[in-house]
Amino acid sequence: MIWEDECYLLSKRKFKENANIINVFSKERGKISGLVYGGNSRKIRNYLQISNKLFVEHNSKNENKIGYFKTELIKPVSPLFFNDKKRTSALISLCSMLSILLPEAQPNKNIYKSFEEFIKSISINNWIVLYIFLELNFIKDLGYDPNLEKFKNSLFNDEIKKIKIDTFTYDVPYFLISKKPPDKIPNYLIKKSLFFTRSLFQNKFFIPNKLIFPNSRILLENYFS
């Protein structure tokens, strides 16, 4: 079985002496794992960086066995932000969560489109706001909607609202409910927002399935202390 597609690199790990097992996020195929022979060579290693956009040819004998990739670089992403700890942490954490939570070989074009739009916009000043809303949309696309809109018309539009979702109580910055972020958001509101979306991820996906939450995502949160 052979197919070709554009994709983003979500994760990689060394396999034997000169190969890697990688996870990629393809628009048409979803999350796919495969072997890259020669993945530790200087030429390939230099562009097998998390979040880079690749062109891959996937070859497997059948759908029940791991296949292998031939890879080419389409667009570098992570190298552009090696000196920016916040953006680098955001890219790594987002790719880690996609790698952990996306089902294998099931396309999700909504998540792919949102991910790609974020990659294209990560250089703008308010990129962290886009990231926060991307996480909220990611949670919805995975099948859980916190339905924040129902709190929009409450009498008190406080900066931070204490709301109950299912059996959990959260402190939620109001701009996440109104979807109207201010031009300048102080760090404490950004951290509150990131803590809220992290809590949703943990309570609805990671803890029930006994999954390890990515440390890179916690690190991103801590940058806004």
C-alpha positions as YAML, in Angstrom:
chain: A
units: angstrom
residues:
- id: 1
  name: MET
  ca: [0.00, 0.00, 0.00]
- id: 2
  name: ILE
  ca: [1.57, 3.25, -1.17]
- id: 3
  name: TRP
  ca: [0.31, 6.80, -0.71]
- id: 4
  name: GLU
  ca: [1.71, 10.33, -0.71]
- id: 5
  name: ASP
  ca: [0.66, 13.41, 1.24]
- id: 6
  name: GLU
  ca: [1.75, 16.61, 2.93]
- id: 7
  name: CYS
  ca: [1.93, 16.43, 6.71]
- id: 8
  name: TYR
  ca: [3.39, 17.86, 9.92]
- id: 9
  name: LEU
  ca: [5.86, 16.00, 12.10]
- id: 10
  name: LEU
  ca: [4.34, 15.36, 15.54]
- id: 11
  name: SER
  ca: [6.93, 13.18, 17.22]
- id: 12
  name: LYS
  ca: [9.98, 11.03, 16.60]
- id: 13
  name: ARG
  ca: [12.07, 8.52, 18.49]
- id: 14
  name: LYS
  ca: [15.22, 6.66, 17.66]
- id: 15
  name: PHE
  ca: [14.83, 3.10, 16.37]
- id: 16
  name: LYS
  ca: [17.94, 0.95, 16.14]
- id: 17
  name: GLU
  ca: [21.15, 2.58, 14.94]
- id: 18
  name: ASN
  ca: [20.14, 4.72, 12.01]
- id: 19
  name: ALA
  ca: [16.37, 4.87, 11.88]
- id: 20
  name: ASN
  ca: [13.51, 6.75, 13.51]
- id: 21
  name: ILE
  ca: [9.88, 5.97, 14.20]
- id: 22
  name: ILE
  ca: [7.87, 9.12, 13.50]
- id: 23
  name: ASN
  ca: [4.27, 10.25, 13.91]
- id: 24
  name: VAL
  ca: [2.96, 12.61, 11.26]
- id: 25
  name: PHE
  ca: [-0.35, 14.44, 10.95]
- id: 26
  name: SER
  ca: [-1.63, 14.18, 7.38]
- id: 27
  name: LYS
  ca: [-4.63, 16.04, 6.04]
- id: 28
  name: GLU
  ca: [-6.02, 13.02, 4.17]
- id: 29
  name: ARG
  ca: [-4.83, 10.19, 6.43]
- id: 30
  name: GLY
  ca: [-4.77, 11.68, 9.94]
- id: 31
  name: LYS
  ca: [-2.09, 10.55, 12.38]
- id: 32
  name: ILE
  ca: [0.19, 7.91, 10.90]
- id: 33
  name: SER
  ca: [3.25, 6.18, 12.34]
- id: 34
  name: GLY
  ca: [6.12, 4.85, 10.28]
- id: 35
  name: LEU
  ca: [9.83, 4.13, 10.02]
- id: 36
  name: VAL
  ca: [12.32, 6.51, 8.46]
- id: 37
  name: TYR
  ca: [15.47, 4.64, 7.47]
- id: 38
  name: GLY
  ca: [18.53, 6.85, 7.65]
- id: 39
  name: GLY
  ca: [16.63, 9.18, 9.96]
- id: 40
  name: ASN
  ca: [19.74, 9.81, 12.07]
- id: 41
  name: SER
  ca: [21.87, 10.83, 9.12]
- id: 42
  name: ARG
  ca: [22.86, 14.49, 9.09]
- id: 43
  name: LYS
  ca: [20.79, 15.30, 6.00]
- id: 44
  name: ILE
  ca: [17.51, 13.88, 7.28]
- id: 45
  name: ARG
  ca: [18.07, 14.63, 10.96]
- id: 46
  name: ASN
  ca: [18.38, 18.34, 10.22]
- id: 47
  name: TYR
  ca: [14.81, 18.61, 8.94]
- id: 48
  name: LEU
  ca: [13.09, 15.93, 11.06]
- id: 49
  name: GLN
  ca: [12.19, 18.61, 13.59]
- id: 50
  name: ILE
  ca: [8.88, 18.66, 15.47]
- id: 51
  name: SER
  ca: [6.20, 20.74, 13.65]
- id: 52
  name: ASN
  ca: [8.09, 20.94, 10.34]
- id: 53
  name: LYS
  ca: [5.95, 20.45, 7.25]
- id: 54
  name: LEU
  ca: [6.97, 17.41, 5.20]
- id: 55
  name: PHE
  ca: [6.09, 15.61, 2.03]
- id: 56
  name: VAL
  ca: [5.99, 11.87, 2.64]
- id: 57
  name: GLU
  ca: [5.63, 8.72, 0.63]
- id: 58
  name: HIS
  ca: [4.30, 5.92, 2.81]
- id: 59
  name: ASN
  ca: [4.79, 2.29, 1.90]
- id: 60
  name: SER
  ca: [3.44, -0.71, 3.82]
- id: 61
  name: LYS
  ca: [2.72, -4.32, 2.99]
- id: 62
  name: ASN
  ca: [-0.64, -4.21, 4.76]
- id: 63
  name: GLU
  ca: [-2.62, -1.96, 7.08]
- id: 64
  name: ASN
  ca: [-1.83, -4.05, 10.17]
- id: 65
  name: LYS
  ca: [1.95, -3.57, 9.99]
- id: 66
  name: ILE
  ca: [3.95, -0.41, 10.46]
- id: 67
  name: GLY
  ca: [5.13, 1.00, 7.15]
- id: 68
  name: TYR
  ca: [8.02, 3.21, 6.26]
- id: 69
  name: PHE
  ca: [8.32, 6.78, 5.02]
- id: 70
  name: LYS
  ca: [10.40, 8.53, 2.44]
- id: 71
  name: THR
  ca: [10.48, 12.16, 3.53]
- id: 72
  name: GLU
  ca: [11.21, 15.58, 2.05]
- id: 73
  name: LEU
  ca: [11.08, 18.97, 3.71]
- id: 74
  name: ILE
  ca: [8.37, 21.32, 2.47]
- id: 75
  name: LYS
  ca: [8.63, 24.08, 5.05]
- id: 76
  name: PRO
  ca: [10.73, 24.51, 8.20]
- id: 77
  name: VAL
  ca: [8.69, 25.68, 11.19]
- id: 78
  name: SER
  ca: [10.47, 24.94, 14.46]
- id: 79
  name: PRO
  ca: [13.91, 26.26, 13.38]
- id: 80
  name: LEU
  ca: [12.37, 29.72, 12.94]
- id: 81
  name: PHE
  ca: [11.69, 29.89, 16.68]
- id: 82
  name: PHE
  ca: [14.70, 28.18, 18.27]
- id: 83
  name: ASN
  ca: [15.46, 31.43, 20.11]
- id: 84
  name: ASP
  ca: [11.86, 31.93, 21.25]
- id: 85
  name: LYS
  ca: [11.14, 29.67, 24.21]
- id: 86
  name: LYS
  ca: [7.42, 30.46, 24.40]
- id: 87
  name: ARG
  ca: [6.65, 29.74, 20.76]
- id: 88
  name: THR
  ca: [8.90, 26.68, 20.72]
- id: 89
  name: SER
  ca: [7.17, 25.31, 23.81]
- id: 90
  name: ALA
  ca: [3.76, 25.97, 22.22]
- id: 91
  name: LEU
  ca: [4.70, 24.08, 19.06]
- id: 92
  name: ILE
  ca: [6.13, 21.12, 20.97]
- id: 93
  name: SER
  ca: [3.18, 20.91, 23.38]
- id: 94
  name: LEU
  ca: [0.60, 21.13, 20.62]
- id: 95
  name: CYS
  ca: [2.34, 18.45, 18.56]
- id: 96
  name: SER
  ca: [2.67, 16.26, 21.67]
- id: 97
  name: MET
  ca: [-1.05, 16.48, 22.45]
- id: 98
  name: LEU
  ca: [-1.98, 15.73, 18.85]
- id: 99
  name: SER
  ca: [0.37, 12.75, 18.87]
- id: 100
  name: ILE
  ca: [-1.16, 11.42, 22.09]
- id: 101
  name: LEU
  ca: [-4.85, 12.18, 21.53]
- id: 102
  name: LEU
  ca: [-5.49, 11.77, 17.82]
- id: 103
  name: PRO
  ca: [-6.71, 8.30, 16.83]
- id: 104
  name: GLU
  ca: [-4.49, 6.40, 14.44]
- id: 105
  name: ALA
  ca: [-5.27, 6.68, 10.71]
- id: 106
  name: GLN
  ca: [-8.48, 8.67, 11.12]
- id: 107
  name: PRO
  ca: [-8.54, 11.97, 9.20]
- id: 108
  name: ASN
  ca: [-9.67, 15.08, 11.05]
- id: 109
  name: LYS
  ca: [-9.66, 17.91, 8.56]
- id: 110
  name: ASN
  ca: [-11.03, 20.46, 11.04]
- id: 111
  name: ILE
  ca: [-8.11, 19.95, 13.43]
- id: 112
  name: TYR
  ca: [-5.65, 19.85, 10.53]
- id: 113
  name: LYS
  ca: [-6.97, 23.13, 9.12]
- id: 114
  name: SER
  ca: [-6.89, 24.82, 12.55]
- id: 115
  name: PHE
  ca: [-3.38, 23.54, 13.20]
- id: 116
  name: GLU
  ca: [-2.13, 24.78, 9.85]
- id: 117
  name: GLU
  ca: [-3.74, 28.20, 10.31]
- id: 118
  name: PHE
  ca: [-2.05, 28.52, 13.69]
- id: 119
  name: ILE
  ca: [1.33, 27.62, 12.19]
- id: 120
  name: LYS
  ca: [0.85, 30.38, 9.61]
- id: 121
  name: SER
  ca: [-0.08, 32.93, 12.31]
- id: 122
  name: ILE
  ca: [2.38, 32.06, 15.07]
- id: 123
  name: SER
  ca: [4.60, 35.04, 14.22]
- id: 124
  name: ILE
  ca: [1.96, 37.68, 14.99]
- id: 125
  name: ASN
  ca: [1.90, 39.54, 18.30]
- id: 126
  name: ASN
  ca: [-1.21, 37.95, 19.82]
- id: 127
  name: TRP
  ca: [-0.30, 34.40, 18.82]
- id: 128
  name: ILE
  ca: [-0.90, 33.09, 22.36]
- id: 129
  name: VAL
  ca: [-4.58, 34.10, 22.15]
- id: 130
  name: LEU
  ca: [-4.87, 32.09, 18.93]
- id: 131
  name: TYR
  ca: [-3.18, 29.19, 20.69]
- id: 132
  name: ILE
  ca: [-5.66, 29.24, 23.58]
- id: 133
  name: PHE
  ca: [-8.68, 29.26, 21.26]
- id: 134
  name: LEU
  ca: [-7.04, 26.54, 19.18]
- id: 135
  name: GLU
  ca: [-6.90, 24.34, 22.29]
- id: 136
  name: LEU
  ca: [-10.59, 25.00, 22.99]
- id: 137
  name: ASN
  ca: [-11.49, 24.05, 19.42]
- id: 138
  name: PHE
  ca: [-9.26, 20.99, 19.65]
- id: 139
  name: ILE
  ca: [-11.18, 19.87, 22.74]
- id: 140
  name: LYS
  ca: [-14.47, 20.28, 20.86]
- id: 141
  name: ASP
  ca: [-13.20, 18.41, 17.79]
- id: 142
  name: LEU
  ca: [-12.14, 15.53, 20.02]
- id: 143
  name: GLY
  ca: [-15.76, 15.20, 21.11]
- id: 144
  name: TYR
  ca: [-16.18, 17.30, 24.23]
- id: 145
  name: ASP
  ca: [-17.86, 20.72, 24.15]
- id: 146
  name: PRO
  ca: [-17.66, 22.73, 27.42]
- id: 147
  name: ASN
  ca: [-20.47, 24.91, 26.03]
- id: 148
  name: LEU
  ca: [-19.06, 28.19, 27.36]
- id: 149
  name: GLU
  ca: [-21.59, 30.20, 25.34]
- id: 150
  name: LYS
  ca: [-24.34, 29.48, 27.84]
- id: 151
  name: PHE
  ca: [-22.52, 31.63, 30.41]
- id: 152
  name: LYS
  ca: [-22.30, 34.63, 28.09]
- id: 153
  name: ASN
  ca: [-25.50, 36.38, 29.16]
- id: 154
  name: SER
  ca: [-25.06, 36.09, 32.89]
- id: 155
  name: LEU
  ca: [-25.60, 39.27, 34.92]
- id: 156
  name: PHE
  ca: [-22.00, 39.72, 35.99]
- id: 157
  name: ASN
  ca: [-19.39, 39.87, 33.25]
- id: 158
  name: ASP
  ca: [-16.48, 39.60, 35.64]
- id: 159
  name: GLU
  ca: [-12.95, 39.40, 34.31]
- id: 160
  name: ILE
  ca: [-12.81, 35.85, 35.63]
- id: 161
  name: LYS
  ca: [-15.93, 33.77, 36.14]
- id: 162
  name: LYS
  ca: [-16.23, 30.74, 38.38]
- id: 163
  name: ILE
  ca: [-18.35, 28.23, 36.48]
- id: 164
  name: LYS
  ca: [-19.27, 24.60, 36.91]
- id: 165
  name: ILE
  ca: [-18.90, 22.22, 33.98]
- id: 166
  name: ASP
  ca: [-20.11, 18.72, 34.71]
- id: 167
  name: THR
  ca: [-18.72, 17.92, 38.16]
- id: 168
  name: PHE
  ca: [-15.76, 20.33, 38.01]
- id: 169
  name: THR
  ca: [-15.56, 24.03, 38.94]
- id: 170
  name: TYR
  ca: [-13.26, 26.24, 36.89]
- id: 171
  name: ASP
  ca: [-12.04, 29.84, 36.91]
- id: 172
  name: VAL
  ca: [-12.61, 30.99, 33.33]
- id: 173
  name: PRO
  ca: [-11.46, 34.34, 31.91]
- id: 174
  name: TYR
  ca: [-14.52, 36.03, 30.48]
- id: 175
  name: PHE
  ca: [-12.95, 36.70, 27.07]
- id: 176
  name: LEU
  ca: [-13.01, 32.93, 26.46]
- id: 177
  name: ILE
  ca: [-16.77, 33.03, 26.94]
- id: 178
  name: SER
  ca: [-17.43, 36.22, 24.96]
- id: 179
  name: LYS
  ca: [-14.80, 35.35, 22.33]
- id: 180
  name: LYS
  ca: [-13.73, 39.00, 22.40]
- id: 181
  name: PRO
  ca: [-10.19, 39.18, 23.75]
- id: 182
  name: PRO
  ca: [-8.88, 42.63, 24.71]
- id: 183
  name: ASP
  ca: [-6.08, 44.15, 22.65]
- id: 184
  name: LYS
  ca: [-3.63, 43.56, 25.47]
- id: 185
  name: ILE
  ca: [-4.05, 40.61, 27.80]
- id: 186
  name: PRO
  ca: [-2.02, 40.57, 31.03]
- id: 187
  name: ASN
  ca: [0.03, 37.49, 31.78]
- id: 188
  name: TYR
  ca: [-2.12, 36.40, 34.70]
- id: 189
  name: LEU
  ca: [-5.17, 36.13, 32.39]
- id: 190
  name: ILE
  ca: [-3.16, 34.19, 29.84]
- id: 191
  name: LYS
  ca: [-2.01, 31.79, 32.54]
- id: 192
  name: LYS
  ca: [-5.58, 31.45, 33.87]
- id: 193
  name: SER
  ca: [-6.75, 30.63, 30.35]
- id: 194
  name: LEU
  ca: [-4.01, 28.06, 29.81]
- id: 195
  name: PHE
  ca: [-4.71, 26.50, 33.19]
- id: 196
  name: PHE
  ca: [-8.41, 26.23, 32.29]
- id: 197
  name: THR
  ca: [-7.80, 24.48, 28.96]
- id: 198
  name: ARG
  ca: [-5.17, 22.24, 30.58]
- id: 199
  name: SER
  ca: [-7.69, 21.24, 33.24]
- id: 200
  name: LEU
  ca: [-10.25, 20.36, 30.56]
- id: 201
  name: PHE
  ca: [-7.70, 18.22, 28.72]
- id: 202
  name: GLN
  ca: [-6.68, 16.45, 31.89]
- id: 203
  name: ASN
  ca: [-10.19, 15.90, 33.30]
- id: 204
  name: LYS
  ca: [-11.75, 14.72, 30.03]
- id: 205
  name: PHE
  ca: [-8.95, 12.90, 28.20]
- id: 206
  name: PHE
  ca: [-5.69, 12.37, 30.05]
- id: 207
  name: ILE
  ca: [-6.78, 11.29, 33.54]
- id: 208
  name: PRO
  ca: [-9.65, 8.97, 32.47]
- id: 209
  name: ASN
  ca: [-7.36, 7.23, 29.96]
- id: 210
  name: LYS
  ca: [-4.30, 7.22, 32.26]
- id: 211
  name: LEU
  ca: [-2.26, 9.27, 29.80]
- id: 212
  name: ILE
  ca: [0.77, 11.38, 30.71]
- id: 213
  name: PHE
  ca: [0.22, 15.09, 30.14]
- id: 214
  name: PRO
  ca: [3.05, 16.73, 28.11]
- id: 215
  name: ASN
  ca: [5.54, 18.58, 30.28]
- id: 216
  name: SER
  ca: [6.13, 21.07, 27.45]
- id: 217
  name: ARG
  ca: [2.55, 22.29, 27.88]
- id: 218
  name: ILE
  ca: [3.05, 22.93, 31.60]
- id: 219
  name: LEU
  ca: [6.29, 24.72, 30.76]
- id: 220
  name: LEU
  ca: [4.41, 27.01, 28.35]
- id: 221
  name: GLU
  ca: [1.97, 27.90, 31.11]
- id: 222
  name: ASN
  ca: [4.80, 28.74, 33.48]
- id: 223
  name: TYR
  ca: [6.28, 31.24, 31.02]
- id: 224
  name: PHE
  ca: [3.30, 33.53, 31.77]
- id: 225
  name: SER
  ca: [3.69, 33.58, 35.55]
...
